[in-house]
Amino acid sequence: MKVPVEVKDEKNDAAEPENEPEAVEPEPEDGAVEPDDEELDEDEERARVEAAIRAGEEAAERELAEDAKAIRAERDELAKKLSDVEDQIESAKKDAADAKDRLVRLQADWENYRRRTAAERIAEKERAAEGLVCDLLPVIDDMERAIEHAGSTSEGELGTQMQQFVDGVSAVHEKMLSVLGKQGVAPIDPAGEPFDPLSHQAVGREEDAEAFDETVAQVYQKGYKMGDKVIRTAMVTVTYGGPKRPAEEAKADEAAEESEKAEG
């Protein structure tokens, strides 16, 4: 038995369209924005760039500030070291100046000590020589008196041998004076000179109207000087009653005395 097969009408099939899904508008792809959104994104991008620039500038400023701070600290440290070095230099200069002053004072003290000791040695030597000369002066006085007494005696009374003895004493006397002269000793025999109280000792006065007033008339005992120092004054008599010595002559006498001192 044959089963009838339902044959569809192709025409009807073509006329009746199949149920198709409704068209759906495609969604925008990622990144695709509306025109207003694009402008918004550009503003945001600019804002982000500006923010990034500001952040970079701030970071740079902070870095520069830190570098400046470090440089200032280093500068302050160097300035402190420089100040310390300058203080050390000034201290060294002061120490050097003090040492120089001490050296100058030490040299001056040494020179003063050397001159003082040299002067003391010379003075001690002169004192020793002066003491010896003073001890010898009475001997010279006695020799001079003996020679003077022998000279006042006639040759007949004196005798030949005694005359020879007197001549020998006179020679010794001259030799002794020569030796003392080499030591700077010189006799003071001011007969006829103006009286000088610094080197003469008046033991008497004689009236003489012809001689100038205060002139040495006689020398009882010679004086002696050693260098410029009078070690024994001359014992003399002084005239009075005569005219005053002229000032010019007094000056001439003083000049002569100074010349004799210089030559001596």
GROMACS elastic network, one bead per residue, 0.5 to 0.9 nm:
[ bonds ]
;  ai    aj funct       b0    kb
    7    10     6  0.86224   500
    8    11     6  0.83669   500
    8    12     6  0.74260   500
    8    13     6  0.72020   500
    9    12     6  0.50656   500
    9    13     6  0.61084   500
    9    14     6  0.84698   500
   10    14     6  0.60068   500
   10    15     6  0.83249   500
   11    15     6  0.59641   500
   11    16     6  0.84953   500
   12    16     6  0.59937   500
   13    16     6  0.52666   500
   13    17     6  0.71914   500
   13    18     6  0.87757   500
   14    17     6  0.64615   500
   17    20     6  0.82909   500
   20    23     6  0.87981   500
   21    24     6  0.87637   500
   24    27     6  0.87896   500
   26    29     6  0.86274   500
   28    31     6  0.82898   500
   28    32     6  0.60933   500
   28    33     6  0.77780   500
   29    32     6  0.55408   500
   29    33     6  0.85906   500
   30    33     6  0.81980   500
   32    38     6  0.88003   500
   33    36     6  0.78040   500
   33    37     6  0.55885   500
   33    38     6  0.61909   500
   34    37     6  0.52066   500
   34    38     6  0.64952   500
   35    38     6  0.51619   500
   35    39     6  0.66822   500
   35    40     6  0.88525   500
   36    39     6  0.53179   500
   36    40     6  0.63615   500
   36    41     6  0.87471   500
   37    41     6  0.61629   500
   37    42     6  0.87213   500
   38    41     6  0.50504   500
   38    42     6  0.62981   500
   38    43     6  0.87628   500
   39    42     6  0.51512   500
   39    43     6  0.64016   500
   39    44     6  0.86864   500
   40    43     6  0.52497   500
   40    44     6  0.62757   500
   40    45     6  0.86135   500
   41    44     6  0.50037   500
   41    45     6  0.60295   500
   41    46     6  0.85535   500
   42    46     6  0.60874   500
   42    47     6  0.84089   500
   43    46     6  0.50569   500
   43    47     6  0.60031   500
   43    48     6  0.84597   500
   44    48     6  0.59989   500
   44    49     6  0.84805   500
   45    49     6  0.60734   500
   45    50     6  0.84702   500
   46    50     6  0.59828   500
   46    51     6  0.83048   500
   47    50     6  0.50603   500
   47    51     6  0.58941   500
   47    52     6  0.83879   500
   48    52     6  0.59814   500
   48    53     6  0.84912   500
   49    53     6  0.60545   500
   49    54     6  0.84617   500
   50    54     6  0.59876   500
   50    55     6  0.83500   500
   51    54     6  0.50115   500
   51    55     6  0.59637   500
   51    56     6  0.84606   500
   52    56     6  0.60453   500
   52    57     6  0.84861   500
   53    57     6  0.60088   500
   53    58     6  0.84019   500
   54    58     6  0.59262   500
   54    59     6  0.83492   500
   55    58     6  0.50352   500
   55    59     6  0.59971   500
   55    60     6  0.84336   500
   56    60     6  0.59614   500
   56    61     6  0.84092   500
   57    61     6  0.59436   500
   57    62     6  0.84231   500
   58    62     6  0.60310   500
   58    63     6  0.84364   500
   59    62     6  0.50260   500
   59    63     6  0.60514   500
   59    64     6  0.84763   500
   60    64     6  0.59652   500
   60    65     6  0.83543   500
   61    65     6  0.58867   500
   61    66     6  0.84199   500
   62    66     6  0.60662   500
   62    67     6  0.84866   500
   63    66     6  0.50527   500
   63    67     6  0.60740   500
   63    68     6  0.84471   500
   64    68     6  0.58845   500
   64    69     6  0.83277   500
   65    69     6  0.59523   500
   65    70     6  0.84817   500
   66    70     6  0.60958   500
   66    71     6  0.84967   500
   67    70     6  0.50176   500
   67    71     6  0.60207   500
   67    72     6  0.84704   500
   68    72     6  0.59730   500
   68    73     6  0.84265   500
   69    72     6  0.50627   500
   69    73     6  0.60925   500
   69    74     6  0.85157   500
   70    73     6  0.50274   500
   70    74     6  0.60873   500
   70    75     6  0.84313   500
   71    75     6  0.58960   500
   71    76     6  0.84455   500
   72    76     6  0.59774   500
   72    77     6  0.84160   500
   73    76     6  0.50481   500
   73    77     6  0.61027   500
   73    78     6  0.85619   500
   74    78     6  0.60918   500
   74    79     6  0.84273   500
   75    78     6  0.50801   500
   75    79     6  0.59664   500
   75    80     6  0.84831   500
   76    80     6  0.60449   500
   76    81     6  0.85298   500
   77    80     6  0.50559   500
   77    81     6  0.61807   500
   77    82     6  0.85067   500
   78    82     6  0.59471   500
   78    83     6  0.84003   500
   79    83     6  0.59882   500
   79    84     6  0.84912   500
   80    84     6  0.61162   500
   80    85     6  0.85487   500
   81    85     6  0.61058   500
   81    86     6  0.85472   500
   82    86     6  0.60646   500
   82    87     6  0.84897   500
   83    86     6  0.50363   500
   83    87     6  0.61094   500
   83    88     6  0.85413   500
   84    87     6  0.50294   500
   84    88     6  0.61491   500
   84    89     6  0.85843   500
   85    89     6  0.60828   500
   85    90     6  0.85589   500
   86    90     6  0.60741   500
   86    91     6  0.83990   500
   87    90     6  0.50771   500
   87    91     6  0.59967   500
   87    92     6  0.84336   500
   88    92     6  0.59715   500
   88    93     6  0.84803   500
   89    93     6  0.60523   500
   89    94     6  0.85053   500
   90    94     6  0.60825   500
   90    95     6  0.85089   500
   91    94     6  0.50271   500
   91    95     6  0.60874   500
   91    96     6  0.84855   500
   92    95     6  0.50038   500
   92    96     6  0.60162   500
   92    97     6  0.84981   500
   93    97     6  0.60569   500
   93    98     6  0.85103   500
   94    97     6  0.50150   500
   94    98     6  0.60551   500
   94    99     6  0.84457   500
   95    98     6  0.50260   500
   95    99     6  0.60105   500
   95   100     6  0.84807   500
   96    99     6  0.50066   500
   96   100     6  0.60597   500
   96   101     6  0.85543   500
   97   101     6  0.61162   500
   97   102     6  0.85407   500
   98   101     6  0.50394   500
   98   102     6  0.60907   500
   98   103     6  0.84806   500
   99   102     6  0.50298   500
   99   103     6  0.60571   500
   99   104     6  0.85682   500
  100   104     6  0.60988   500
  100   105     6  0.85255   500
  101   104     6  0.50426   500
  101   105     6  0.60756   500
  101   106     6  0.83740   500
  102   105     6  0.50507   500
  102   106     6  0.58913   500
  102   107     6  0.84583   500
  103   107     6  0.60245   500
  103   108     6  0.84475   500
  104   107     6  0.50939   500
  104   108     6  0.60802   500
  104   109     6  0.84845   500
  105   109     6  0.59524   500
  105   110     6  0.83972   500
  106   110     6  0.60016   500
  106   111     6  0.85167   500
  107   111     6  0.60749   500
  107   112     6  0.84848   500
  108   111     6  0.50654   500
  108   112     6  0.60577   500
  108   113     6  0.84174   500
  109   112     6  0.50277   500
  109   113     6  0.59408   500
  109   114     6  0.84227   500
  110   114     6  0.59424   500
  110   115     6  0.84750   500
  111   114     6  0.50030   500
  111   115     6  0.60556   500
  111   116     6  0.83354   500
  112   115     6  0.51669   500
  112   116     6  0.58535   500
  112   117     6  0.84010   500
  113   117     6  0.59129   500
  113   118     6  0.83247   500
  114   117     6  0.52487   500
  114   118     6  0.60021   500
  114   119     6  0.84405   500
  115   118     6  0.50276   500
  115   119     6  0.59448   500
  115   120     6  0.83936   500
  116   119     6  0.50360   500
  116   120     6  0.59626   500
  116   121     6  0.85040   500
  117   121     6  0.60231   500
  117   122     6  0.84935   500
  118   121     6  0.50809   500
  118   122     6  0.61647   500
  118   123     6  0.84541   500
  119   122     6  0.50514   500
  119   123     6  0.59186   500
  119   124     6  0.83708   500
  120   124     6  0.58673   500
  120   125     6  0.83404   500
  121   124     6  0.50030   500
  121   125     6  0.59927   500
  121   126     6  0.84252   500
  122   126     6  0.59986   500
  122   127     6  0.84460   500
  123   127     6  0.59746   500
  123   128     6  0.84678   500
  124   128     6  0.60744   500
  124   129     6  0.84804   500
  125   128     6  0.50759   500
  125   129     6  0.60866   500
  125   130     6  0.83055   500
  126   130     6  0.56943   500
  126   131     6  0.83493   500
  126   226     6  0.85826   500
  127   131     6  0.59903   500
  127   132     6  0.85213   500
  128   131     6  0.51710   500
  128   132     6  0.63454   500
  128   133     6  0.86673   500
  129   132     6  0.50560   500
  129   133     6  0.60653   500
  129   134     6  0.84990   500
  129   183     6  0.80352   500
  130   133     6  0.50229   500
  130   134     6  0.60001   500
  130   135     6  0.84868   500
  130   185     6  0.89301   500
  130   226     6  0.73912   500
  130   231     6  0.73576   500
  131   134     6  0.51024   500
  131   135     6  0.61931   500
  131   136     6  0.86801   500
  132   135     6  0.50958   500
  132   136     6  0.62876   500
  132   137     6  0.87744   500
  133   137     6  0.61178   500
  133   180     6  0.75484   500
  133   185     6  0.81385   500
  133   226     6  0.89812   500
  133   231     6  0.88728   500
  134   137     6  0.52360   500
  134   138     6  0.76384   500
  134   224     6  0.89503   500
  134   231     6  0.74729   500
  134   232     6  0.79533   500
  135   138     6  0.66732   500
  135   139     6  0.77609   500
  136   139     6  0.52433   500
  136   140     6  0.64053   500
  136   141     6  0.87671   500
  137   140     6  0.50055   500
  137   141     6  0.61493   500
  137   142     6  0.86626   500
  137   224     6  0.85225   500
  138   142     6  0.61731   500
  138   143     6  0.85529   500
  139   142     6  0.51254   500
  139   143     6  0.62011   500
  139   144     6  0.86214   500
  140   144     6  0.61010   500
  140   145     6  0.85539   500
  140   173     6  0.68338   500
  140   176     6  0.81783   500
  140   177     6  0.84592   500
  141   144     6  0.51097   500
  141   145     6  0.61669   500
  141   146     6  0.85732   500
  141   221     6  0.76522   500
  141   222     6  0.81950   500
  142   145     6  0.50620   500
  142   146     6  0.61114   500
  142   147     6  0.85531   500
  143   146     6  0.50941   500
  143   147     6  0.61398   500
  143   148     6  0.85122   500
  143   169     6  0.70312   500
  143   170     6  0.77592   500
  143   172     6  0.89362   500
  143   173     6  0.67924   500
  144   147     6  0.50306   500
  144   148     6  0.59638   500
  144   149     6  0.84475   500
  144   169     6  0.89145   500
  144   170     6  0.80035   500
  144   173     6  0.76244   500
  145   149     6  0.59774   500
  145   150     6  0.84079   500
  146   149     6  0.51075   500
  146   150     6  0.60517   500
  146   151     6  0.84694   500
  146   166     6  0.79572   500
  146   169     6  0.85440   500
  147   150     6  0.50586   500
  147   151     6  0.60393   500
  147   152     6  0.87187   500
  147   166     6  0.62661   500
  147   167     6  0.82807   500
  147   169     6  0.73274   500
  147   170     6  0.66383   500
  148   151     6  0.50025   500
  148   152     6  0.63985   500
  148   153     6  0.89684   500
  149   152     6  0.52372   500
  149   153     6  0.66843   500
  150   153     6  0.52939   500
  150   154     6  0.81948   500
  150   158     6  0.73858   500
  150   162     6  0.86959   500
  150   163     6  0.78669   500
  150   166     6  0.68261   500
  151   154     6  0.75272   500
  151   155     6  0.87309   500
  151   166     6  0.85599   500
  153   156     6  0.83110   500
  153   157     6  0.66030   500
  153   158     6  0.62654   500
  154   157     6  0.53901   500
  154   158     6  0.60650   500
  154   159     6  0.85987   500
  155   159     6  0.59290   500
  155   160     6  0.74838   500
  155   163     6  0.74263   500
  156   159     6  0.55573   500
  156   160     6  0.80947   500
  158   161     6  0.80684   500
  158   162     6  0.58320   500
  158   163     6  0.62844   500
  159   162     6  0.53944   500
  159   163     6  0.61112   500
  159   164     6  0.86933   500
  160   163     6  0.51176   500
  160   164     6  0.63067   500
  160   165     6  0.87027   500
  161   164     6  0.50917   500
  161   165     6  0.62710   500
  161   166     6  0.87189   500
  162   166     6  0.61783   500
  162   167     6  0.85525   500
  163   167     6  0.61085   500
  163   168     6  0.85066   500
  164   167     6  0.50181   500
  164   168     6  0.61571   500
  164   169     6  0.86697   500
  165   169     6  0.62569   500
  165   170     6  0.86172   500
  166   169     6  0.50194   500
  166   170     6  0.61367   500
  166   171     6  0.86152   500
  167   171     6  0.62449   500
  167   172     6  0.87063   500
  168   171     6  0.50862   500
  168   172     6  0.63028   500
  168   173     6  0.85770   500
  169   172     6  0.50503   500
  169   173     6  0.60497   500
  169   174     6  0.86228   500
  170   174     6  0.62035   500
  170   175     6  0.85740   500
  171   174     6  0.51372   500
  171   175     6  0.61419   500
  171   176     6  0.85695   500
  172   175     6  0.50130   500
  172   176     6  0.60554   500
  172   177     6  0.85694   500
  173   176     6  0.51668   500
  173   177     6  0.62491   500
  173   178     6  0.85961   500
  174   177     6  0.51262   500
  174   178     6  0.61399   500
  174   179     6  0.86932   500
  175   179     6  0.62169   500
  175   180     6  0.86400   500
  176   179     6  0.50660   500
  176   180     6  0.61931   500
  176   181     6  0.84242   500
  177   180     6  0.50702   500
  177   181     6  0.59263   500
  177   182     6  0.87031   500
  177   185     6  0.81327   500
  177   186     6  0.81191   500
  177   187     6  0.86747   500
  178   182     6  0.64519   500
  178   183     6  0.89866   500
  178   185     6  0.89928   500
  179   182     6  0.53228   500
  179   183     6  0.69476   500
  179   185     6  0.87115   500
  180   183     6  0.51529   500
  180   184     6  0.66409   500
  180   185     6  0.52120   500
  180   186     6  0.75400   500
  181   184     6  0.50324   500
  181   186     6  0.59055   500
  181   187     6  0.89254   500
  181   226     6  0.87955   500
  182   185     6  0.71355   500
  183   186     6  0.89888   500
  183   226     6  0.76672   500
  183   227     6  0.84363   500
  184   225     6  0.79853   500
  184   226     6  0.52554   500
  184   227     6  0.52109   500
  184   228     6  0.88923   500
  184   264     6  0.75663   500
  185   224     6  0.67480   500
  185   225     6  0.56915   500
  185   227     6  0.65203   500
  186   223     6  0.86072   500
  186   224     6  0.56594   500
  186   225     6  0.55251   500
  186   226     6  0.64502   500
  186   227     6  0.78792   500
  186   264     6  0.82905   500
  187   222     6  0.64890   500
  187   223     6  0.57207   500
  187   225     6  0.64654   500
  187   226     6  0.89223   500
  187   234     6  0.89196   500
  188   199     6  0.79285   500
  188   200     6  0.85613   500
  188   222     6  0.55875   500
  188   224     6  0.51239   500
  188   225     6  0.70136   500
  188   230     6  0.89059   500
  188   232     6  0.86971   500
  188   233     6  0.76678   500
  188   234     6  0.63571   500
  189   193     6  0.89669   500
  189   219     6  0.68460   500
  189   221     6  0.83085   500
  189   222     6  0.54113   500
  189   223     6  0.66463   500
  189   224     6  0.84855   500
  189   234     6  0.71246   500
  190   193     6  0.52598   500
  190   194     6  0.78286   500
  190   195     6  0.80301   500
  190   200     6  0.81546   500
  190   216     6  0.64987   500
  190   217     6  0.87139   500
  190   218     6  0.83805   500
  190   219     6  0.71211   500
  190   222     6  0.81849   500
  190   223     6  0.87629   500
  190   234     6  0.78187   500
  190   236     6  0.82724   500
  191   194     6  0.85883   500
  191   215     6  0.80846   500
  191   216     6  0.52653   500
  191   217     6  0.58741   500
  191   218     6  0.57987   500
  191   219     6  0.61217   500
  191   236     6  0.81675   500
  192   195     6  0.88085   500
  192   211     6  0.87587   500
  192   215     6  0.60441   500
  192   216     6  0.51707   500
  192   217     6  0.59659   500
  192   218     6  0.79363   500
  193   196     6  0.85801   500
  193   214     6  0.89122   500
  193   215     6  0.57514   500
  193   216     6  0.56000   500
  193   217     6  0.83251   500
  193   253     6  0.81141   500
  194   212     6  0.83297   500
  194   213     6  0.84370   500
  194   214     6  0.62371   500
  194   216     6  0.60562   500
  194   238     6  0.88202   500
  194   245     6  0.85253   500
  194   250     6  0.79440   500
  194   253     6  0.79754   500
  195   198     6  0.89893   500
  195   199     6  0.85470   500
  195   200     6  0.67024   500
  195   201     6  0.88164   500
  195   202     6  0.83969   500
  195   214     6  0.56390   500
  195   215     6  0.53214   500
  195   216     6  0.55937   500
  195   236     6  0.87597   500
  195   238     6  0.69827   500
  196   199     6  0.57099   500
  196   200     6  0.54750   500
  196   201     6  0.82847   500
  196   216     6  0.89298   500
  197   200     6  0.50469   500
  197   201     6  0.63902   500
  197   202     6  0.79140   500
  197   233     6  0.88277   500
  198   201     6  0.80852   500
  198   230     6  0.82270   500
  198   233     6  0.77362   500
  199   223     6  0.75057   500
  199   224     6  0.86903   500
  199   225     6  0.86351   500
  199   230     6  0.64469   500
  199   232     6  0.76615   500
  199   234     6  0.64997   500
  200   216     6  0.88611   500
  200   223     6  0.75694   500
  200   232     6  0.87617   500
  200   233     6  0.50336   500
  200   235     6  0.61615   500
  200   236     6  0.66997   500
  201   233     6  0.59514   500
  201   234     6  0.57079   500
  201   236     6  0.60037   500
  201   237     6  0.82734   500
  202   205     6  0.76021   500
  202   216     6  0.86364   500
  202   234     6  0.82372   500
  202   235     6  0.59568   500
  202   237     6  0.54233   500
  202   238     6  0.64829   500
  203   220     6  0.86545   500
  203   235     6  0.62598   500
  203   236     6  0.58218   500
  203   237     6  0.56822   500
  203   238     6  0.81523   500
  204   236     6  0.70152   500
  204   238     6  0.64029   500
  204   239     6  0.87782   500
  205   214     6  0.88495   500
  205   217     6  0.84394   500
  205   236     6  0.87097   500
  205   237     6  0.51659   500
  205   239     6  0.56237   500
  205   240     6  0.69522   500
  206   217     6  0.73497   500
  206   237     6  0.67042   500
  206   238     6  0.59718   500
  206   240     6  0.62356   500
  206   241     6  0.86439   500
  207   211     6  0.89129   500
  207   213     6  0.89947   500
  207   238     6  0.83846   500
  207   239     6  0.54080   500
  207   241     6  0.56608   500
  207   242     6  0.77315   500
  208   211     6  0.56976   500
  208   212     6  0.80631   500
  208   213     6  0.80843   500
  208   217     6  0.89668   500
  208   239     6  0.58064   500
  208   240     6  0.59660   500
  208   241     6  0.58805   500
  208   242     6  0.58913   500
  209   212     6  0.75429   500
  209   213     6  0.81140   500
  209   239     6  0.84490   500
  209   240     6  0.72576   500
  209   241     6  0.51833   500
  209   243     6  0.71310   500
  210   213     6  0.89358   500
  210   241     6  0.84298   500
  210   242     6  0.57363   500
  210   243     6  0.76255   500
  211   214     6  0.84841   500
  211   215     6  0.70001   500
  211   217     6  0.88024   500
  211   239     6  0.71283   500
  211   240     6  0.80076   500
  211   241     6  0.82921   500
  211   242     6  0.54577   500
  211   243     6  0.71204   500
  211   245     6  0.89982   500
  212   215     6  0.59241   500
  212   239     6  0.74120   500
  212   240     6  0.75209   500
  212   241     6  0.80647   500
  212   242     6  0.50062   500
  212   243     6  0.50611   500
  212   244     6  0.56322   500
  212   245     6  0.54521   500
  212   246     6  0.88973   500
  213   238     6  0.81057   500
  213   239     6  0.57510   500
  213   241     6  0.61496   500
  213   243     6  0.56561   500
  213   244     6  0.53440   500
  213   245     6  0.65778   500
  214   217     6  0.87505   500
  214   238     6  0.54070   500
  214   239     6  0.50476   500
  214   240     6  0.57447   500
  214   241     6  0.87396   500
  214   242     6  0.83477   500
  214   244     6  0.82771   500
  214   245     6  0.84286   500
  215   237     6  0.83573   500
  215   238     6  0.54111   500
  215   239     6  0.52782   500
  215   240     6  0.77198   500
  215   245     6  0.88892   500
  216   219     6  0.74392   500
  216   236     6  0.63467   500
  216   237     6  0.58271   500
  216   239     6  0.64186   500
  217   236     6  0.71473   500
  217   237     6  0.55047   500
  217   238     6  0.54766   500
  217   239     6  0.60496   500
  218   235     6  0.86350   500
  218   236     6  0.55770   500
  218   237     6  0.53643   500
  218   238     6  0.75248   500
  219   222     6  0.64040   500
  219   234     6  0.69912   500
  219   235     6  0.59647   500
  219   237     6  0.67101   500
  220   234     6  0.76371   500
  220   235     6  0.54067   500
  220   236     6  0.56018   500
  220   237     6  0.77943   500
  221   233     6  0.86400   500
  221   234     6  0.56688   500
  221   235     6  0.50349   500
  221   236     6  0.71457   500
  222   232     6  0.82860   500
  222   233     6  0.74472   500
  222   235     6  0.65693   500
  222   236     6  0.84019   500
  223   230     6  0.78597   500
  223   231     6  0.77393   500
  223   232     6  0.50211   500
  223   235     6  0.71259   500
  224   229     6  0.87918   500
  224   230     6  0.61425   500
  224   231     6  0.58323   500
  224   232     6  0.51663   500
  224   233     6  0.65870   500
  224   234     6  0.73506   500
  225   228     6  0.65944   500
  225   229     6  0.54040   500
  225   231     6  0.50987   500
  225   232     6  0.66292   500
  225   233     6  0.81534   500
  226   229     6  0.52821   500
  226   230     6  0.62595   500
  226   231     6  0.64453   500
  227   230     6  0.79630   500
  227   261     6  0.81610   500
  227   264     6  0.74609   500
  228   261     6  0.72226   500
  228   264     6  0.88773   500
  230   233     6  0.65690   500
  239   242     6  0.75546   500
  240   243     6  0.85519   500
  241   244     6  0.89785   500
  242   245     6  0.88701   500
  243   246     6  0.87417   500
  244   247     6  0.88551   500
  245   248     6  0.85725   500
  245   249     6  0.69307   500
  245   250     6  0.66510   500
  246   249     6  0.53280   500
  246   250     6  0.62177   500
  246   251     6  0.87239   500
  247   251     6  0.61823   500
  247   252     6  0.85722   500
  248   251     6  0.50578   500
  248   252     6  0.61225   500
  248   253     6  0.85828   500
  249   253     6  0.60745   500
  249   254     6  0.85159   500
  250   253     6  0.50772   500
  250   254     6  0.62192   500
  250   255     6  0.85993   500
  251   254     6  0.50040   500
  251   255     6  0.60851   500
  251   256     6  0.85350   500
  252   256     6  0.61059   500
  252   257     6  0.85675   500
  253   256     6  0.50182   500
  253   257     6  0.61610   500
  253   258     6  0.86188   500
  254   257     6  0.50463   500
  254   258     6  0.61863   500
  254   259     6  0.85511   500
  255   258     6  0.50858   500
  255   259     6  0.60992   500
  255   260     6  0.85940   500
  256   260     6  0.61524   500
  256   261     6  0.85981   500
  257   260     6  0.50649   500
  257   261     6  0.62245   500
  257   262     6  0.86507   500
  258   262     6  0.61781   500
  258   263     6  0.86425   500
  259   262     6  0.50452   500
  259   263     6  0.61799   500
  259   264     6  0.84653   500
  260   263     6  0.51000   500
  260   264     6  0.59938   500
